[in-house]
Amino acid sequence: MSSDETRTVRLELDVQDCGRAHLMDRELGADAATPAQSTEIIEVEHGCANLRITHQWGPARFTVTVADRDPGADLIGYEDIVEVGYVSTTGHLEMTGFTFDEPDMRPLPPLPAGPGAYRIRYHVKGMDLEGTDDAVDDHYLQIWPAPFDGPVVVKATSGVFQP
């Protein structure tokens, strides 16, 4: 990517159970460099970011923006927003839903700085509405190069974050 460039893609992942989608390096191996960390809706372990979604099963829709700098959080459009650090060993990430069959991997645009440290910001709307007629399916990821830092809750309004 050149300076001031962002790429945004929309994708749909099949989730057969467990209410999770996954983001990981294309060639995830034992040398995954991202330390384990967690918030209520994202957990990173063994180099895989496990994203809690708004429902247990069915299609999960994501918008993903890969940028060369922080694109700014959408504080108005989403109820819950968290960030984690991530270290990519390949510079190429993929997403998949949880399936009982062979995973259906969806490649994302190449990371702008290649392998190295990135920030992942996860926006979600509708975590409290699963199974209702008002349920929404709105998940938004932003990924950009940044020094490694631990998890941060940017905004927490759903019941998921309440004690």
Secondary structure as UniProt FT lines:
FT   TURN            3..4
FT   STRAND          6..15
FT   TURN            18..19
FT   STRAND          20..25
FT   TURN            26..27
FT   TURN            30..31
FT   STRAND          37..38
FT   STRAND          42..45
FT   TURN            46..47
FT   STRAND          48..52
FT   STRAND          58..67
FT   TURN            75..77
FT   STRAND          80..88
FT   STRAND          93..97
FT   STRAND          106..107
FT   TURN            112..113
FT   STRAND          116..125
FT   TURN            127..128
FT   TURN            130..131
FT   TURN            133..134
FT   STRAND          138..145
FT   STRAND          152..156
FT   HELIX           159..161
//
